[in-house]
């Protein structure tokens, strides 16, 4: 079951290896018994990729950081993104990419192409410089070119990842802002989404109301006096307000809700991810950056015409082109559009409508969200798919890492 209950399965067996040797043993045992294997992350996605009736290999015990150098970190597959960020912060380093799911495992986030919120910063997959994994024959391998671009978004089809080496950057503090904006101006090429290092827009489609959240370098400024009181030295830290009340409001809202008051300063990985994500399903699509504004207009018109209200704010982010062969941002600067539903909603009709509109605008689905793509769709959208399939044939010739959903995507 994933974190909110939207995806469920009943595997015949779940192995929780304590080390890489345990992963090898689990893979070989499944092969001997003629069972397929699906790697299991933290369940923070809404994807059917991990579902199986055979064997789950749960790498949640493979945690921690193996090594930190001057510009890289080696993290075990089951470590969460948040735990890696915390370990790096103690050494004055950080991951460049800020994912919206800090509790996702490193391996899971990479396998699905999980990205951040900046037009200049690639996804976590883009930061990968090395990887260890167990292939379909039970052999431990180190990823090398050209395998690395296959494994950057491997969908769990090439092996069970045990360790990942990622680029890091110097740790820093940023100041975060949020402000209402005109949607068309915010979404335009060269607008705020492209101007700031970290930026996202929340948009209420029926009304056109939009809220821009962005973060950038800390600017020294004179402290302001608190309302109704004397001037106090408040330094550079501004406290977030009422997270509990805000979370309760957010769960019911249909319009973008404020998260901060004033300017908030802190490390990006502590400041920017939503501290209280609302449980529910999501579908997310990666479009050519230049198609963003038109896609939002089309989406608004289509949902209004079909009477399919999008009750929660649509989130919009951007990112650069990526080299991962099956990464949704492969080969092009990308705009990401995320549509979410509340837990208990019948999301199927809405998500199908969203998919049909955004696919028609050149969209590719995020592998961590809901979609109905098949192998025929991938063949049209991913020019490097034959290269990926050739690597798959070599690393998993017997399709040990199979499953119904994966077979629908990649073929037998």
C-alpha positions as CSV (number, residue, x, y, z in Angstrom):
1,X,0.0,0.0,0.0
2,X,1.3,3.5,-0.8
3,X,1.4,6.3,1.8
4,X,-2.3,7.3,1.3
5,X,-3.8,4.0,0.3
6,X,-4.4,4.6,-3.4
7,X,-2.3,1.8,-4.6
8,X,-2.4,-1.7,-3.1
9,X,-1.3,-5.2,-3.8
10,X,-0.7,-8.5,-2.0
11,X,2.7,-9.9,-2.8
12,X,3.4,-13.6,-2.1
13,X,6.6,-12.6,-0.3
14,X,8.4,-9.4,0.9
15,X,12.1,-9.6,1.5
16,X,13.8,-6.9,3.6
17,X,17.5,-7.3,3.0
18,X,19.9,-5.8,5.5
19,X,22.8,-5.3,3.0
20,X,23.7,-5.8,-0.6
21,X,24.4,-9.5,-0.1
22,X,20.8,-9.8,1.1
23,X,19.6,-8.2,-2.1
24,X,21.6,-10.7,-4.1
25,X,20.1,-13.6,-2.2
26,X,16.6,-12.3,-2.5
27,X,16.9,-11.8,-6.3
28,X,18.5,-15.2,-6.8
29,X,15.9,-16.9,-4.7
30,X,13.1,-15.4,-6.7
31,X,14.7,-16.4,-9.9
32,X,15.1,-20.0,-8.8
33,X,11.4,-20.1,-7.9
34,X,10.3,-18.5,-11.2
35,X,8.9,-15.4,-9.5
36,X,9.1,-11.8,-10.6
37,X,10.6,-9.1,-8.4
38,X,9.6,-5.5,-7.9
39,X,11.8,-3.1,-5.9
40,X,9.8,-1.2,-3.2
41,X,10.6,2.3,-2.0
42,X,8.8,4.4,0.6
43,X,5.4,4.4,-1.2
44,X,5.4,8.2,-1.5
45,X,4.4,8.0,-5.2
46,X,1.0,7.2,-6.7
47,X,2.4,4.9,-9.4
48,X,1.5,1.3,-10.1
49,X,5.2,0.5,-10.8
50,X,5.8,-1.3,-7.5
51,X,2.7,-3.5,-7.6
52,X,3.2,-7.3,-7.8
53,X,1.6,-10.5,-6.7
54,X,5.1,-12.2,-6.5
55,X,8.0,-10.7,-4.6
56,X,8.7,-7.3,-3.2
57,X,12.3,-6.4,-2.3
58,X,12.0,-3.7,0.3
59,X,15.3,-1.8,0.7
60,X,14.1,0.3,3.7
61,X,16.8,-1.2,5.8
62,X,19.6,-0.1,3.4
63,X,19.8,3.3,4.9
64,X,22.4,5.9,5.7
65,X,25.2,7.6,3.9
66,X,28.2,5.6,2.9
67,X,30.6,8.4,2.1
68,X,30.7,12.2,1.6
69,X,33.5,13.7,-0.5
70,X,34.2,17.4,-1.4
71,X,31.5,17.3,-4.1
72,X,29.6,14.0,-4.0
73,X,27.7,11.8,-1.6
74,X,27.2,8.0,-1.7
75,X,23.8,7.1,-0.2
76,X,22.3,3.7,0.3
77,X,19.2,3.0,-1.7
78,X,16.7,3.0,1.2
79,X,17.9,6.3,2.6
80,X,15.3,9.1,2.4
81,X,16.1,12.3,0.6
82,X,15.5,14.2,3.8
83,X,18.0,12.0,5.7
84,X,20.7,12.5,3.1
85,X,20.1,16.3,3.2
86,X,20.5,16.2,6.9
87,X,23.7,14.3,6.8
88,X,25.1,16.6,4.1
89,X,24.1,19.7,6.1
90,X,26.5,18.6,8.9
91,X,29.3,18.8,6.4
92,X,28.3,22.1,4.8
93,X,26.9,20.4,1.6
94,X,23.5,19.9,0.1
95,X,21.7,18.2,-2.8
96,X,21.0,20.7,-5.5
97,X,17.5,19.3,-6.2
98,X,14.7,19.9,-3.7
99,X,12.1,17.2,-4.2
100,X,8.5,17.7,-3.1
101,X,8.7,14.3,-1.4
102,X,11.6,14.5,1.1
103,X,10.4,11.2,2.6
104,X,10.9,9.3,-0.6
105,X,13.8,7.0,-0.8
106,X,16.8,8.1,-2.9
107,X,16.5,5.0,-5.2
108,X,12.8,5.4,-5.7
109,X,13.0,9.1,-6.4
110,X,15.6,8.5,-9.1
111,X,13.8,5.5,-10.6
112,X,10.7,7.7,-11.3
113,X,12.4,10.9,-12.3
114,X,11.3,12.9,-9.3
115,X,12.2,16.5,-9.8
116,X,12.4,19.8,-8.0
117,X,11.2,23.4,-8.4
118,X,13.7,25.3,-10.5
119,X,14.1,25.9,-14.2
120,X,17.9,25.7,-13.9
121,X,18.2,22.6,-11.7
122,X,17.8,19.1,-13.0
123,X,16.0,16.3,-11.1
124,X,17.6,14.0,-8.6
125,X,18.2,11.6,-11.5
126,X,20.3,14.3,-13.2
127,X,22.6,14.5,-10.2
128,X,23.6,10.8,-10.4
129,X,27.2,10.2,-11.1
130,X,27.3,6.5,-10.1
131,X,25.2,3.6,-9.0
132,X,25.5,0.0,-7.7
133,X,22.7,-2.4,-8.4
134,X,21.8,-6.1,-8.6
135,X,20.8,-7.1,-12.1
136,X,18.3,-9.8,-13.2
137,X,21.0,-12.6,-13.0
138,X,21.7,-11.7,-9.4
139,X,25.0,-10.1,-10.2
140,X,26.2,-6.9,-8.5
141,X,27.1,-4.2,-11.1
142,X,28.4,-0.6,-11.1
143,X,26.6,1.6,-13.6
144,X,28.8,3.0,-16.4
145,X,28.0,4.9,-19.6
146,X,25.8,4.3,-21.4
147,X,24.0,2.3,-18.7
148,X,23.9,5.4,-16.5
149,X,21.4,7.2,-18.7
150,X,19.2,4.1,-18.7
151,X,19.4,3.8,-14.9
152,X,18.8,7.6,-14.3
153,X,15.1,6.8,-14.7
154,X,15.1,3.0,-14.7
155,X,11.5,2.4,-13.5
156,X,12.8,-0.6,-11.5
157,X,13.1,-2.5,-14.8
158,X,16.9,-3.0,-14.8
159,X,17.7,-4.1,-11.3
160,X,17.5,-3.5,-7.6
161,X,19.6,-0.4,-6.7
162,X,21.7,-0.7,-3.6
163,X,23.7,2.5,-3.6
164,X,23.7,5.8,-5.4
165,X,26.4,8.5,-5.8
166,X,25.1,12.0,-6.3
167,X,26.6,15.4,-7.0
168,X,26.4,17.9,-4.2
169,X,26.6,21.7,-3.8
170,X,27.7,24.0,-1.0
171,X,25.0,24.4,1.6
172,X,23.3,27.8,1.8
173,X,20.4,29.6,3.3
174,X,17.7,31.2,1.1
175,X,14.9,33.5,1.8
176,X,11.4,32.4,0.6
177,X,8.6,34.6,-0.6
178,X,5.1,34.1,-1.8
179,X,2.9,36.6,-3.6
180,X,-0.2,36.7,-5.7
181,X,0.5,37.0,-9.4
182,X,-1.2,37.3,-12.7
183,X,-1.2,33.7,-14.1
184,X,-0.4,34.6,-17.7
185,X,2.6,36.7,-16.6
186,X,3.8,34.1,-14.1
187,X,3.7,31.2,-16.7
188,X,5.2,33.1,-19.6
189,X,8.7,32.1,-20.9
190,X,11.2,34.3,-19.2
191,X,8.8,35.0,-16.3
192,X,9.2,34.3,-12.6
193,X,9.3,30.5,-13.0
194,X,12.5,30.9,-15.1
195,X,14.0,33.9,-13.2
196,X,14.3,32.3,-9.8
197,X,16.4,29.4,-8.7
198,X,13.5,27.8,-6.8
199,X,10.0,28.7,-8.0
200,X,6.5,27.2,-8.3
201,X,3.0,28.5,-9.0
202,X,-0.2,27.3,-7.5
203,X,-3.1,28.1,-9.7
204,X,-6.9,27.9,-9.1
205,X,-8.1,27.2,-12.7
206,X,-11.8,28.3,-12.4
207,X,-10.9,31.8,-11.1
208,X,-7.4,32.2,-12.5
209,X,-6.1,33.1,-9.1
210,X,-2.4,32.3,-8.8
211,X,0.2,32.3,-6.0
212,X,3.9,32.3,-6.7
213,X,6.3,30.8,-4.2
214,X,10.0,31.5,-4.8
215,X,13.3,31.5,-3.0
216,X,16.6,33.2,-3.7
217,X,19.8,34.5,-2.0
218,X,19.4,36.1,1.4
219,X,19.3,39.9,1.3
220,X,20.4,41.7,4.3
221,X,17.7,44.2,5.4
222,X,16.8,46.2,8.5
223,X,14.4,44.3,10.8
224,X,10.8,45.7,10.8
225,X,9.0,46.5,14.0
226,X,6.4,43.9,15.0
227,X,2.8,45.2,14.7
228,X,1.7,47.0,17.9
229,X,5.0,46.7,19.7
230,X,8.5,48.1,20.0
231,X,11.3,47.4,17.6
232,X,13.0,44.1,18.4
233,X,16.1,42.5,16.9
234,X,14.5,39.7,15.0
235,X,17.7,38.9,12.9
236,X,17.1,36.9,9.7
237,X,14.8,34.3,11.0
238,X,11.0,34.7,10.7
239,X,8.9,32.0,12.3
240,X,6.4,30.0,10.2
241,X,2.8,30.4,11.4
242,X,0.2,27.9,12.6
243,X,1.2,24.7,10.7
244,X,-1.6,22.7,12.2
245,X,-4.3,25.2,11.4
246,X,-2.8,25.7,7.9
247,X,-2.8,22.0,7.3
248,X,-6.5,21.7,8.2
249,X,-7.3,24.7,5.9
250,X,-5.2,23.2,3.1
251,X,-7.1,19.9,3.2
252,X,-10.3,21.7,2.3
253,X,-9.2,24.5,0.2
254,X,-9.9,24.9,-3.5
255,X,-7.7,28.0,-3.9
256,X,-4.0,28.5,-3.2
257,X,-3.3,29.0,0.5
258,X,-0.5,31.0,2.0
259,X,2.2,29.1,3.8
260,X,4.3,31.9,5.3
261,X,4.0,35.4,6.6
262,X,6.6,37.8,5.5
263,X,10.1,36.7,4.4
264,X,11.2,33.3,5.8
265,X,14.9,32.4,5.9
266,X,16.5,29.0,6.2
267,X,18.1,26.0,4.4
268,X,16.2,25.2,1.2
269,X,15.6,21.5,2.1
270,X,13.9,22.5,5.4
271,X,12.0,25.5,4.1
272,X,10.6,24.7,0.7
273,X,9.0,21.2,0.8
274,X,5.3,21.3,2.0
275,X,5.4,20.2,5.7
276,X,1.8,19.0,5.5
277,X,1.1,17.3,2.2
278,X,-2.6,16.4,1.8
279,X,-3.3,12.8,1.1
280,X,-4.7,12.0,-2.3
281,X,-4.0,10.9,-5.8
282,X,-2.1,12.9,-8.4
283,X,-1.2,13.0,-12.1
284,X,1.7,15.0,-13.4
285,X,2.7,15.8,-16.9
286,X,5.9,17.2,-18.4
287,X,5.4,19.5,-21.4
288,X,7.7,21.5,-23.6
289,X,8.4,24.7,-21.7
290,X,7.0,26.9,-24.4
291,X,3.7,25.1,-24.4
292,X,2.9,25.8,-20.7
293,X,0.6,28.9,-20.9
294,X,-1.4,27.4,-23.8
295,X,-1.7,24.0,-21.9
296,X,-3.1,25.7,-18.9
297,X,-5.7,27.5,-21.0
298,X,-6.6,24.3,-22.7
299,X,-6.9,22.5,-19.4
300,X,-9.1,25.2,-18.0
301,X,-11.4,25.1,-21.0
302,X,-11.6,21.4,-21.2
303,X,-12.5,20.9,-17.5
304,X,-15.1,23.6,-17.6
305,X,-16.7,22.2,-20.8
306,X,-16.7,18.6,-19.4
307,X,-17.8,19.8,-15.9
308,X,-14.8,18.2,-14.3
309,X,-13.9,20.6,-11.5
310,X,-10.2,20.6,-10.3
311,X,-10.9,21.2,-6.7
312,X,-7.3,21.5,-5.5
313,X,-4.8,24.1,-6.9
314,X,-2.8,23.0,-9.9
315,X,0.9,23.2,-9.3
316,X,3.3,24.4,-12.0
317,X,7.1,24.1,-12.0
318,X,9.8,24.1,-14.6
319,X,13.1,22.3,-15.2
320,X,15.9,21.9,-17.7
321,X,16.4,19.3,-20.3
322,X,17.7,15.9,-19.0
323,X,19.8,13.1,-20.5
324,X,18.0,10.1,-18.8
325,X,16.6,8.1,-21.6
326,X,13.2,7.6,-20.1
327,X,13.1,10.8,-18.0
328,X,10.0,12.9,-18.9
329,X,12.3,15.9,-19.4
330,X,14.5,14.0,-21.8
331,X,15.9,16.3,-24.4
332,X,13.9,19.4,-23.8
333,X,13.3,22.3,-21.3
334,X,10.2,21.2,-19.4
335,X,7.2,22.6,-17.7
336,X,5.6,20.3,-15.1
337,X,1.8,20.5,-14.4
338,X,0.5,18.6,-11.4
339,X,-3.2,17.9,-10.7
340,X,-4.2,16.4,-7.4
341,X,-7.4,15.1,-5.9
342,X,-8.5,14.5,-2.3
343,X,-8.5,11.1,-0.8
344,X,-11.8,9.4,-1.5
345,X,-12.4,11.4,-4.7
346,X,-13.2,9.5,-7.9
347,X,-10.1,10.7,-9.7
348,X,-10.3,8.4,-12.8
349,X,-12.5,10.6,-15.1
350,X,-10.6,13.8,-14.2
351,X,-7.2,12.3,-14.6
352,X,-8.1,10.8,-18.0
353,X,-9.3,14.2,-19.1
354,X,-6.2,15.9,-17.9
355,X,-4.0,13.2,-19.6
356,X,-5.8,13.6,-22.9
357,X,-5.4,17.4,-22.9
358,X,-1.8,17.5,-21.9
359,X,-0.7,14.5,-24.0
360,X,-2.1,16.5,-26.9
361,X,0.2,19.4,-26.0
362,X,3.3,17.1,-26.2
363,X,3.1,16.0,-22.6
364,X,4.8,13.0,-21.1
365,X,3.6,11.5,-17.7
366,X,5.6,11.6,-14.6
367,X,6.3,8.0,-13.7
368,X,5.4,8.6,-10.0
369,X,1.8,9.6,-10.9
370,X,-1.3,8.2,-12.5
371,X,-1.4,7.7,-16.2
372,X,-2.6,5.2,-18.8
373,X,0.3,5.1,-21.2
374,X,1.4,2.0,-23.0
375,X,4.4,0.8,-24.9
376,X,3.0,2.4,-28.1
377,X,3.0,5.8,-26.4
378,X,6.5,5.5,-25.1
379,X,7.7,4.5,-28.6
380,X,6.3,7.8,-30.0
381,X,7.6,10.0,-27.2
382,X,11.0,8.7,-26.3
383,X,13.6,8.6,-29.1
384,X,16.1,6.7,-26.8
385,X,13.6,3.9,-25.9
386,X,15.4,1.4,-28.2
387,X,18.6,2.1,-26.3
388,X,16.9,1.5,-23.0
389,X,15.3,-1.7,-24.2
390,X,18.7,-3.0,-25.4
391,X,20.2,-2.4,-21.9
392,X,17.2,-4.1,-20.4
393,X,17.7,-7.1,-22.6
394,X,21.3,-7.3,-21.4
395,X,20.7,-6.7,-17.7
396,X,17.4,-8.6,-17.3
397,X,17.1,-11.1,-20.1
398,X,14.6,-13.3,-18.3
399,X,12.4,-10.3,-17.2
400,X,12.8,-11.1,-13.5
401,X,11.9,-7.4,-12.8
402,X,8.6,-7.7,-14.6
403,X,5.0,-7.0,-13.7
404,X,1.7,-6.1,-15.5
405,X,2.3,-2.4,-15.4
406,X,5.9,-2.6,-16.5
407,X,4.9,-5.0,-19.3
408,X,2.2,-2.5,-20.5
409,X,4.8,0.3,-20.6
410,X,7.8,-1.5,-22.1
411,X,6.4,-4.6,-23.7
412,X,7.4,-8.2,-22.9
